[in-house]
Each structure stands twice: as structure tokens, then as C-alpha cells.
Amino acid sequence: MTEQAFDEVFDFVSVGSGGGSMVSALLMRSLGKSVVVLEKMPRIGGTTSRSGGVMWIPNNRFMKEDGVEDSYEKSMAYMEATAGQSLDAPGTTPAKRSAYVTEGPKMVDFLVDNGIKLGRAPWWPDYYDDRPGGSVPGRTVIADLFNSNELGPWRDKLEPNFLGNTPARLFEGFEIGLAKHSWQGKRDLLKVGMRMILAKLTGKRWVTAGGALQGRMLQASLKAGVDLRVDSKVSSFIRDESGAVKGVVTEKNGKPWRVGANLGVLVNAGGFSHNQEMRDKYQPGTSAKWTAATPGSTGEMILEMQKIGAALGQMEEMVGNQMSIPPGKENQGNGVALGELAGGQTHYAKPHSIVVDQSGVRYMNEGGSYMEFCQNMLKRDKVVPAVHSWWIGDQKGRNDYHGGTPPKAWLESGFFKQADTIEELADLIGVDRNILRQTVDRFNADARAGVDGEFGRGNRAYDNFLGNFHRKDGSHTLGPIETGPFYAAPVVPGDVGTYGGVVTDENARVLRDDGSVIPGLYATGISTASVMGRIYPGAGSSVGPSFVFGWIAAKHAANASNIA
């Protein structure tokens, strides 16, 4: 489309309301520019709001305040040792990685200066902390708890978080999961319980994680005068004769509505987790039933950008989220879908459990990055059936970390398997008795020795963070499977979002296949091929880039490179 008769015009138009859209809108408003955010869903926040809401930001102010060592040089060394090792990943370049490390701390400072209450977890190691530049204390940035009642009439227009209204900070949740093993966990459990009681007495409605982050961003955006619209799906781009993007076609009162953009259009519309056709094309063996992404992640804006010449990259990648999903619990998100088996990805690395393929063989380190965990499943499945795989555990592990006796409905439905011996468990899951017995025996010998000789589980600080980091003796993540009854549950390679999309440059501009820029078109978040390539360096490696490149896009579009 080349006609430019607009129904209304703004300086900047954002498609989608994830984190990148919100920070770009705040920056534009701080510069006196007009902004509209067009969200196709009935709620604001996108997958960012549903998620853990963690941002991986190297060399951030909170590390400095806490005396945690970091620098541009150390951060870049780690980026090169992780994202920089990705092969055939056009979404990551040296210039983009440098822009991320340079601009991330500035973006965080801007948010704090605009009243967004952020901080850091006391300890959240990088996922490959053993590589050059890795940080054991961690580089994560999180939002403080937020009382969503402060949003007034917008309260119910905030996309719900997977933790609902539980008033627990994420790092408190990790501690509470180990309450049987530490006084800190017991104290945090008491604190959260007191908050719940006070909330009932005072009428406060706390949200945490991504809900707190996006709740605060929504509040600041409303205060700044950002025009936020829900139920406003964008169907196409408006371009001039040269091919430059000048606006979008959305809907108003059920009719097409043409919105012009003086400075540019930013696409931050999510990935394609809920588009099974695209999954079958780019990610065979995965399912839209296994995603925790917002239902709005259907990929049409990626396809619309491709139609006007945008290059695509890394479409086969996703932010893997290993899941064991009880019947009827599909698409309910990390933690909820995993139920009592696992309150999140952490539980597959807890002592007294392993994961095996459908032949009964263990084939990976169950700790580490959840993205790599699912990559391993899909890779293994090409050789030996491994989608689904089997989580194998014993009663001691259930008692210590997974809620004790499984729910009766799980056992009666056949979702959860229970047997008095490993051999009987093998029969129930259809694997060779001798093979599963040998697998468990080898793991048990290593667990007793405290060293995983096969796959190195426990060799990294992050593996131990996922295990029982309060354990005083022995491995934090290894423990023999020897106390009956024994259990098995299917594990599938779910996701919290896809990781591929349009290719962008260090200024968040969308590129064509020949490397040229599509003028006027910017993109960020999981609508793009990730700056992290084919790896997930640390907690918040999806939300972080969404925010940072949203910030970068707004700076570039406003020609405001002088902003510190």
C-alpha cells in the first residue's frame, strides 16, 4: 500500500505491548513525542507480563551498588563466549552484542529515573558461568512487587502473570521451594504468608514477576500520556513510493483505521508459539499446546514484515521450557502446568531424579539452561525417541522437593506412573528393564560420589542453584534414586516463547535479505531473531533484549543518540 491518507498520525507507533514497546513509548514521551501502542489482545503486557519478568542486563547499577564485579569488557567476553558462538544466526552480530552491553545499563537507569522500582536477586548465576566473563552472582534485574490496584480502571487490562496474585518475589519463591532444608526458606514462606493476610485486610492486589514489571511500565506509560489501545489488531503496513514504512492499518469500531507514524513503526508483537502451522514448518516436533506464551503470539506480524522484504533468521529456535503437563493443564504457563511435580524448570535438576529417553537411557545434564535442555531433547529425538522423555524419581525426592505423594487424579489418569521397583516402573513406561536399571545404577553411583561422570551435572554454579543450594554436604543437585516407590512422568519440550523472527541491526532497524534497511521499520523482542543467537546466556535473555532494543529503536527514531 502506498496511499498516505491517514485517519490519525503519531510520531511513533508500536505494534504490540510487550516490554520493548513500553520502554520505547516512555522514552518518546520524555522527548515530547506522541506515541500510540496498538495491542490486538484485550489486555496489555504480552508474554512479558506472563513471564518471570527478569531482564538479563550486564554491568547494571544494582551490581555496582551490591559490590558485584562487572564491566563492559567482562560482559563482552561472556557475550562472545555464548551468543558469539552461535552458527548461522544472523540475529547476532558483534555490533549488536556491543550495543546490547552498552545500552542495557543506560536503559535501566532511565527506567529507575522514571520511577520504575527495580532491583536484583541476591544470587542468580549466569547459565554458563564457567565460560569466560561468566558471573556467579548474576546479572539479573527484576521489578519489585506491584499493587495492581494502583492502575485503577486499567487493573483488569493487565495481562495476568503465571503466579497470579501470589505476593512472592521470584528469589523468595526459590527459597520457599527449599523450605524443608533452610531457615531462610521458612522465613520467606512466613513473609509471603503475612503479605497475603495483609493484602486481604487492606485490599491490596499484589502481582509479581512479569506482572509487576509490566504493571509498573503500564502505570508509568499512562502517567506519561502514552495512548494505549487494546483490541487493536494491526493487519498491514503503509509504505510510500520508496518502500519506507509510514504507518499501519489497524481496526477501530470494527473498520480499518489508518495510523501514520512520523518517526517510525516498532513491531514488538511476540513470536509464533501459538501458530501450529509455523511451528510445523520451522520447529517440527513441537506443539502449540506446550507453550506458556500469551495466546497473542501467533506470528502474523513476522509474516507481514516478511511480505515487505524483511529477512528472517533463527526461526527454528525457541526459549525451551521443559514441562510435565497434567491432563487439562495445557498452555497454563511455567509452574502452573508443571503442578506439584515441578514448580518450574528448576525441579528437573533437584536431587533424586533424572530424565531418560524412551529407551530408558539418560542423555544429558538435567541442569543448566532450559533452552539447551529442550534443544537436547529435540536433537536426541532424531536418533532415539525422546519427545516425550521420562522424568524418573523416587519417594525421597518427592518428599523433599515435589510435594510428597502425587495427586490421586494424576495416578488414576495414567499421567503419573508409580511402582515399587525400578523394574516395574520400566514395564509401566515401556522400556527395557535391564537398560533402565543400568541407567539408574550408574547415576546412583555417581550421585553417591558427588560427581556426575556422564554429563557434569553440578559442575556449574547454575546447576547447583537449580538444585538444593542449602545442602551442607555432598552435591547440591545429585542424589541417588533408591527409596521406593518410584515415579515417572512424561517431559515435553515446551517453551515460553519462540526465539526467531525478522533480522535487525544494532539500531533495531529491520533488514532485508541483502542487508539493506527497510526505512521506518523497527522491531524488538521475540518478533526478531535474537541477539543471543542460539543460546540463552542467563535469566532474562528474552525480556532483556526486548527492553534494550525497544529503547535503542526509540533513540534512533527520535535521533536522540546523545541520551546517556
C-alpha positions in Angstrom: 0.0 0.0 0.0 1.4 3.4 -0.9 -1.6 5.8 -0.2 -0.9 8.0 2.7 -4.4 9.4 3.6 -4.2 8.7 7.4 -7.1 8.7 9.9 -4.7 10.0 12.5 -1.0 10.5 12.9 1.5 10.0 15.8 5.2 10.4 16.0 5.8 6.8 16.9 3.6 3.7 16.6 4.2 0.4 18.5 2.6 -2.8 17.4 2.2 -5.0 20.5 2.6 -4.1 24.2 5.5 -6.2 25.4 8.3 -4.7 27.4 10.1 -3.2 24.4 7.0 -1.2 23.3 6.6 0.2 26.8 10.1 1.4 27.3 10.2 2.9 23.8 7.0 4.7 24.5 8.3 6.1 27.7 11.5 7.4 26.0 9.5 9.0 23.2 7.2 10.7 25.7 10.2 12.0 27.6 11.3 13.7 24.4 7.8 15.3 23.9 6.8 12.9 21.1 3.3 11.4 20.6 3.0 7.6 20.8 0.4 5.0 20.3 0.7 1.4 21.4 -1.6 -0.9 19.5 -2.3 -4.3 21.2 -4.5 -6.8 19.4 -5.4 -8.7 22.6 -7.9 -7.4 25.3 -5.0 -6.9 27.8 -1.7 -5.0 27.9 1.6 -6.6 28.7 2.1 -9.5 26.2 4.3 -12.5 27.1 6.5 -10.2 29.2 3.6 -9.8 31.7 3.0 -13.6 31.8 6.7 -14.4 32.3 9.2 -14.3 35.1 9.8 -10.7 34.1 13.5 -10.9 34.6 15.9 -8.8 32.5 19.5 -10.0 31.9 21.4 -6.7 31.9 25.2 -6.9 32.2 27.1 -4.3 34.2 23.9 -2.9 35.7 23.7 -0.3 38.5 22.4 -2.8 41.1 25.5 -4.9 40.7 27.6 -1.9 41.4 25.5 -1.0 44.4 26.0 -4.5 45.8 29.7 -4.6 45.0 29.4 -7.3 42.4 32.2 -7.2 39.9 31.3 -6.5 36.2 32.4 -4.3 33.4 31.9 -3.7 29.7 34.9 -5.9 28.9 33.9 -8.8 31.2 30.3 -8.7 29.8 31.5 -8.7 26.2 33.8 -11.6 27.0 30.8 -13.6 28.2 28.7 -12.5 25.2 31.3 -13.6 22.8 31.7 -16.9 24.7 28.0 -17.6 24.5 25.9 -15.7 21.9 29.0 -15.1 19.8 29.5 -18.9 19.3 26.2 -19.3 17.6 26.5 -20.6 14.0 24.3 -19.3 11.2 22.5 -16.9 13.4 22.0 -13.6 11.6 20.2 -12.0 14.6 23.5 -11.7 16.5 26.5 -9.7 15.3 29.5 -8.1 17.2 27.9 -4.7 16.7 24.5 -5.8 18.2 26.2 -7.6 21.1 28.2 -4.5 21.9 25.1 -2.3 21.6 23.3 -4.5 24.0 26.0 -4.4 26.6 26.5 -0.7 26.2 22.8 0.4 26.1 21.4 -2.0 28.6 22.6 -0.2 31.8 21.5 3.1 30.3 18.1 1.8 29.7 17.8 0.5 33.3 19.0 3.9 34.6 16.3 5.6 32.5 13.6 3.4 34.0 14.7 3.9 37.6 14.9 7.7 37.0 11.3 7.4 35.8 10.1 5.8 38.9 10.2 2.1 37.9 11.2 0.2 41.1 13.8 -2.3 40.0 16.4 -4.4 41.8 18.4 -7.6 41.6 18.1 -11.1 43.0 20.7 -11.8 45.7 22.1 -14.7 43.7 21.1 -15.9 40.2 24.1 -17.3 38.3 24.6 -16.9 34.6 23.7 -20.1 32.8 27.2 -20.7 31.5 29.0 -19.2 34.5 32.0 -21.4 33.8 32.8 -19.6 30.5 34.9 -16.5 30.2 33.2 -13.5 31.7 30.5 -15.5 33.4 29.0 -14.1 36.6 28.2 -16.4 39.5 26.3 -13.7 41.5 24.4 -13.0 38.2 23.3 -10.1 36.1 19.5 -10.2 36.5 17.3 -7.2 37.0 13.8 -7.7 38.4 10.8 -5.5 39.4 9.6 -5.0 42.9 6.1 -6.3 43.9 3.4 -4.1 42.5 -0.1 -3.4 43.8 -2.1 -3.6 40.6 -5.0 -1.6 42.3 -2.8 1.4 41.6 -3.8 1.0 37.9 -7.4 2.0 38.7 -9.6 1.2 35.7 -6.7 -0.4 33.9 -6.1 -3.0 36.6 -8.0 -5.7 34.8 -6.4 -4.8 31.4 -3.0 -6.1 32.6 -2.1 -9.5 31.2 -2.1 -11.9 34.2 1.2 -13.4 35.4 1.7 -17.1 35.7 2.0 -16.7 39.5 -1.4 -14.9 39.7 -1.7 -12.7 42.8 0.9 -14.5 44.9 2.9 -11.8 46.7 6.2 -13.5 46.4 9.3 -12.2 44.7 10.9 -14.7 42.4 14.0 -15.3 44.6 11.7 -15.8 47.6 10.0 -18.5 45.5 13.3 -20.3 45.1 13.9 -20.2 48.8 10.4 -21.3 49.6 10.9 -24.4 47.4 13.7 -25.4 49.8 11.8 -24.5 53.0 12.3 -28.1 54.3 16.0 -27.5 54.1 16.7 -24.0 55.2 15.6 -21.4 57.8 15.7 -18.8 55.0 13.0 -20.7 53.1 10.9 -20.9 56.2 11.3 -17.2 56.9 10.4 -16.3 53.3 7.3 -18.6 53.5 6.2 -16.7 56.6 6.8 -13.3 55.0 4.8 -14.3 51.9 2.0 -15.6 54.2 1.9 -12.4 56.1 1.7 -10.4 52.9 -1.2 -12.4 51.8 -3.0 -11.8 55.1 -2.3 -8.1 55.0 -3.4 -7.9 51.4 -6.8 -9.3 52.3 -7.1 -6.8 55.2 -6.0 -3.8 53.2 -7.5 -4.7 49.8 -4.2 -4.7 48.0 -3.8 -6.9 44.9 -0.1 -7.8 44.5 1.4 -9.0 41.3 4.9 -10.3 40.9 7.5 -11.2 38.3 6.5 -10.1 34.7 3.1 -8.8 36.0 4.9 -6.5 38.4 7.3 -5.3 35.7 4.6 -4.6 33.1 2.2 -3.3 35.7 4.8 -0.7 36.6 5.5 0.0 33.0 1.8 0.4 32.3 1.4 2.8 35.2 4.3 4.9 34.0 3.1 4.9 30.4 -0.4 6.1 31.4 1.2 8.8 33.6 3.4 9.9 30.7 0.4 10.2 28.3 1.0 7.2 26.1 -2.0 6.3 24.0 -2.6 2.6 24.8 -5.2 0.7 22.8 -6.4 -2.9 23.3 -8.4 -4.9 20.8 -6.5 -3.1 18.1 -5.0 -5.7 15.7 -2.6 -4.4 13.0 -3.2 -6.0 9.6 -0.6 -4.4 7.4 2.0 -1.7 6.9 1.5 1.5 4.9 4.5 2.5 2.7 5.4 5.3 0.4 6.7 5.0 -3.1 10.2 4.3 -2.0 9.2 1.4 0.2 9.6 3.3 3.5 7.1 2.3 6.3 5.0 5.3 7.1 2.2 3.8 9.2 -0.1 0.8 9.8 -3.6 -0.3 9.2 -5.4 -1.3 12.4 -9.1 -1.5 13.4 -11.4 0.9 15.1 -15.1 0.2 15.7 -14.7 -2.9 13.5 -13.4 -0.9 10.5 -10.0 -0.4 9.0 -8.2 2.6 10.6 -5.0 4.1 9.1 -2.5 5.4 11.6 0.5 7.3 10.4 4.0 7.4 12.0 6.2 10.4 11.5 9.3 8.8 13.1 8.8 5.1 12.7 6.9 1.9 13.5 8.1 -0.5 16.1 7.0 -4.1 16.0 7.0 -5.9 19.4 4.2 -8.3 18.7 5.5 -11.5 20.1 6.6 -14.7 18.3 4.6 -17.6 16.8 4.3 -20.1 19.7 0.5 -20.5 19.1 0.8 -20.9 15.3 1.0 -24.6 14.8 1.4 -24.2 11.0 4.5 -22.1 11.5 5.8 -24.5 14.2 5.4 -27.5 11.9 7.4 -25.6 9.3 10.2 -24.2 11.4 10.1 -26.3 14.6 8.9 -29.8 13.8 8.2 -32.0 16.8 7.0 -29.1 19.0 3.4 -28.2 19.9 1.4 -25.1 20.5 -0.2 -26.9 23.4 3.2 -26.8 25.2 3.7 -23.1 25.3 3.4 -20.6 28.2 3.4 -17.6 25.8 0.4 -15.3 25.6 -2.3 -16.5 23.1 -1.5 -13.4 21.0 1.8 -15.0 19.9 0.5 -16.2 16.5 3.3 -14.8 14.3 1.3 -12.8 11.8 3.4 -9.6 12.2 6.5 -11.6 11.4 4.8 -12.8 8.2 3.7 -9.2 7.4 7.2 -7.9 7.7 8.5 -10.8 5.6 5.9 -9.7 2.9 7.5 -6.3 2.6 11.0 -7.8 2.3 12.2 -8.5 5.8 14.8 -11.2 6.2 14.1 -14.0 8.7 16.5 -15.8 11.0 16.8 -18.4 13.7 13.2 -19.5 13.2 13.8 -23.0 14.4 14.9 -21.7 17.9 12.6 -21.3 20.9 13.1 -20.4 24.6 12.6 -24.0 25.7 10.7 -24.7 28.9 10.7 -28.4 29.8 7.2 -29.4 31.0 5.3 -32.3 32.5 1.8 -31.3 31.8 -1.1 -33.0 33.8 -4.3 -33.6 31.8 -6.2 -30.4 31.0 -3.4 -28.1 32.0 -2.0 -27.2 28.6 -1.0 -23.6 27.9 -1.1 -22.6 31.6 2.4 -21.5 31.9 5.7 -22.3 33.7 4.9 -23.6 37.2 1.1 -23.9 36.8 1.4 -26.5 34.0 4.0 -28.4 36.0 1.9 -28.6 39.1 3.2 -30.4 42.1 5.8 -32.3 40.0 7.8 -29.2 39.3 7.1 -25.6 40.3 9.3 -24.5 37.4 12.3 -25.6 35.3 14.4 -25.9 38.5 12.8 -29.1 39.6 14.3 -31.4 36.9 17.8 -30.7 38.4 16.7 -31.4 42.0 18.4 -34.4 43.7 17.0 -37.9 43.4 15.8 -37.6 39.8 16.9 -37.9 36.2 15.5 -37.7 32.7 15.7 -40.6 30.2 14.7 -41.1 26.6 12.1 -43.7 25.5 14.8 -46.4 25.5 15.5 -45.8 29.2 18.9 -44.1 28.7 19.9 -40.8 30.3 21.3 -38.5 27.7 22.0 -35.0 29.1 22.7 -32.8 32.1 19.2 -32.1 33.6 20.5 -28.8 35.0 21.6 -25.7 33.1 19.8 -23.7 30.6 16.2 -24.7 29.9 16.7 -23.6 26.3 19.5 -26.1 26.0 17.5 -28.8 27.8 14.8 -28.7 25.1 17.4 -28.4 22.3 18.9 -31.6 23.7 15.5 -33.3 23.7 14.8 -32.4 20.0 18.3 -33.4 18.9 18.1 -36.7 20.8 14.7 -37.4 19.2 16.4 -37.5 15.8 18.4 -40.6 16.9 16.3 -42.2 19.7 12.7 -41.3 20.5 12.9 -38.6 23.2 9.8 -36.4 22.7 8.4 -37.2 25.1 11.1 -38.2 27.5 10.6 -39.5 31.1 11.3 -37.9 34.4 12.3 -40.6 36.8 12.4 -40.0 40.6 11.9 -41.6 44.0 9.8 -41.0 47.1 12.6 -39.2 48.9 12.9 -36.7 46.0 9.1 -36.3 46.0 9.0 -35.7 49.8 11.9 -33.2 49.7 11.2 -31.2 46.6 8.0 -32.2 44.7 5.1 -32.1 47.1 5.1 -35.6 48.5 2.6 -38.2 47.3 1.3 -37.3 43.8 -2.3 -36.3 43.4 -4.7 -39.3 43.1 -6.0 -37.9 39.8 -2.5 -38.0 38.2 -2.1 -41.7 39.0 -5.6 -42.6 38.0 -5.3 -40.8 34.7 -2.0 -42.6 33.9 -0.2 -39.3 33.6 2.0 -40.2 36.6 3.4 -43.7 36.9 4.2 -45.4 40.3 5.9 -48.7 41.0 7.6 -50.4 43.9 10.7 -51.2 41.9 12.7 -49.7 39.0 12.0 -52.8 37.0 8.2 -52.5 37.5 8.5 -48.8 36.6 10.3 -49.8 33.4 7.3 -52.0 32.5 4.9 -49.2 33.0 6.7 -46.8 30.7 7.5 -49.4 28.1 11.3 -49.5 28.3 13.7 -52.5 28.8 14.0 -53.4 32.5 17.8 -54.0 32.3 18.5 -50.7 30.5 16.6 -48.6 33.0 18.2 -50.5 35.9 21.7 -49.9 34.4 20.9 -46.2 33.9 19.7 -45.7 37.4 22.6 -47.7 38.9 25.2 -45.7 37.1 23.6 -42.4 38.1 23.3 -43.6 41.7 27.0 -44.5 41.9 27.9 -41.0 40.6 25.4 -39.4 43.0 26.9 -41.1 46.0 30.4 -40.0 44.8 29.1 -36.5 44.3 30.3 -36.2 40.7 28.3 -36.7 37.5 30.8 -38.6 35.4 28.5 -38.8 32.4 27.2 -35.2 31.9 28.8 -33.0 34.5 25.6 -32.0 36.3 26.7 -29.9 39.3 29.9 -28.6 37.7 28.5 -25.1 37.2 27.2 -22.7 39.9 23.9 -22.5 37.9 23.4 -26.3 38.1 23.7 -26.0 41.9 21.4 -23.0 42.0 18.7 -25.2 40.4 19.3 -28.0 43.0 19.4 -27.7 46.7 21.8 -24.8 47.3 21.4 -25.1 51.1 22.7 -28.6 51.2 25.7 -28.7 53.6 27.3 -31.9 52.5 27.5 -33.7 49.1 26.3 -32.4 45.7 23.6 -29.7 45.6 22.0 -31.4 42.6 22.8 -35.1 42.7 21.1 -37.7 44.9 20.5 -41.4 44.4 17.2 -42.8 43.2 16.8 -45.6 45.7 13.8 -45.0 48.0 10.6 -46.6 46.8 8.0 -46.1 45.5 9.5 -44.9 42.2 7.8 -42.5 39.8 7.8 -41.5 36.1 6.2 -38.6 34.2 6.4 -37.6 30.6 8.5 -34.5 29.8 8.0 -32.4 26.7 10.0 -29.6 25.1 7.6 -26.7 25.8 8.5 -23.0 25.5 8.0 -19.6 26.9 8.3 -18.1 23.5 9.9 -18.5 20.1 13.4 -17.1 19.5 13.5 -16.3 15.8 11.9 -13.7 13.6 13.0 -10.7 11.5 16.7 -9.8 11.3 17.5 -6.4 12.8 20.7 -4.3 13.1 22.3 -2.7 16.1 19.8 0.2 15.9 16.8 -2.3 15.9 16.1 -1.5 12.2 14.5 -4.3 10.2 16.8 -5.6 7.4 16.2 -7.1 4.0 17.9 -10.3 2.8 20.6 -8.2 1.1 21.4 -6.4 4.4 19.7 -3.1 3.5 17.4 -1.3 5.9 13.6 -1.1 5.5 13.3 2.6 6.3 10.9 3.5 9.1 10.5 -0.1 10.4 12.0 -1.2 13.7 11.5 -4.4 15.7 12.3 -5.9 19.0 11.5 -8.8 21.4 10.6 -12.3 20.1 9.3 -10.8 16.8 13.0 -10.7 15.9 15.9 -13.1 15.5 17.5 -12.9 19.0 20.8 -11.0 19.6 21.6 -14.1 21.8 21.7 -16.3 18.7 21.0 -19.9 19.6 21.9 -19.8 23.3 20.3 -18.4 26.5 23.2 -16.8 28.5 21.2 -16.0 31.7 17.8 -15.4 33.2 16.1 -12.7 31.3 17.8 -13.2 27.9 14.5 -12.7 26.2 12.8 -10.0 28.2 16.1 -8.1 28.4 16.7 -7.7 24.7 13.1 -6.7 24.2 13.5 -3.8 26.5 17.0 -2.8 25.4 16.3 -2.8 21.6 13.0 -1.1 22.2 15.0 1.6 24.0 17.6 1.7 21.1 14.8 1.9 18.5 13.2 4.9 20.1 16.6 6.6 20.5 17.4 6.1 16.8 14.0 7.0 15.5 14.0 10.3 17.5 17.6 10.9 16.5 18.4 11.1 20.2 21.8 9.3 20.3 23.1 11.9 22.8 20.8 10.4 25.5 23.0 8.9 28.2 
